[in-house]
Amino acid sequence: MFAQLITSFIASAAFGVIFNVPKNSLFQCGCVGMLGWALYFFLVENEINSIIATLAAAFIVAVISQYFAKRYKTPITIFNVSGIIPLVPGGLSYDAMKHFVENDFNIAVQLATKAFMLAGAIALGLIFAEVINQLITKYNRRKLRMRN
């Protein structure tokens, strides 16, 4: 587990370097990716479907990214993009393409479908967190107006 956490931290922070994230935000980017991967790893180890685990991890990545964006006054994209990197199904996509090239279409379609579903779960997790954030913000603004 410790190796998984360190590796996901390094991957997220390193992608932040490639993505030209400000140097003072690299640690936070690594933390976002590490926490998202920790949740994913914990859920998968406890026999939760990997698609549901990816959805939950992407949601947590987005929530933590929103917090860091407000706290450090930086764009949320900096943390979101770096944080989802450990969740991206790159190896699965590679395996799907390898099976397509080898004319093993049944397995290729199965792997490609799972990769698309995982990518969709990442997108849904990010969107869902943003929608909830906007609803909470809207509710708080209305509540503040009602007091005045």
CORCORSUL-V361853 format. One record per residue. N is the residue number from 1. SS is DSSP state (helix for helix, strand for strand, loop for the rest). Layout:
BEGIN
N|SS, N|SS
END
This chain:
BEGIN
1|loop, 2|helix, 3|helix, 4|helix, 5|helix, 6|helix, 7|helix, 8|helix, 9|helix, 10|helix, 11|helix, 12|helix, 13|helix, 14|helix, 15|helix, 16|helix, 17|helix, 18|helix, 19|loop, 20|loop, 21|loop, 22|loop, 23|helix, 24|helix, 25|helix, 26|helix, 27|helix, 28|helix, 29|helix, 30|helix, 31|helix, 32|helix, 33|helix, 34|helix, 35|helix, 36|helix, 37|helix, 38|helix, 39|helix, 40|helix, 41|helix, 42|helix, 43|helix, 44|helix, 45|helix, 46|loop, 47|loop, 48|loop, 49|loop, 50|helix, 51|helix, 52|helix, 53|helix, 54|helix, 55|helix, 56|helix, 57|helix, 58|helix, 59|helix, 60|helix, 61|helix, 62|helix, 63|helix, 64|helix, 65|helix, 66|helix, 67|helix, 68|helix, 69|helix, 70|helix, 71|helix, 72|helix, 73|loop, 74|loop, 75|loop, 76|helix, 77|helix, 78|helix, 79|helix, 80|helix, 81|helix, 82|helix, 83|helix, 84|helix, 85|helix, 86|helix, 87|helix, 88|loop, 89|loop, 90|helix, 91|helix, 92|helix, 93|helix, 94|helix, 95|helix, 96|helix, 97|helix, 98|helix, 99|helix, 100|helix, 101|helix, 102|loop, 103|loop, 104|loop, 105|helix, 106|helix, 107|helix, 108|helix, 109|helix, 110|helix, 111|helix, 112|helix, 113|helix, 114|helix, 115|helix, 116|helix, 117|helix, 118|helix, 119|helix, 120|helix, 121|helix, 122|helix, 123|helix, 124|helix, 125|helix, 126|helix, 127|helix, 128|helix, 129|helix, 130|helix, 131|helix, 132|helix, 133|helix, 134|helix, 135|helix, 136|helix, 137|helix, 138|helix, 139|helix, 140|helix, 141|helix, 142|helix, 143|helix, 144|helix, 145|helix, 146|helix, 147|helix, 148|loop
END
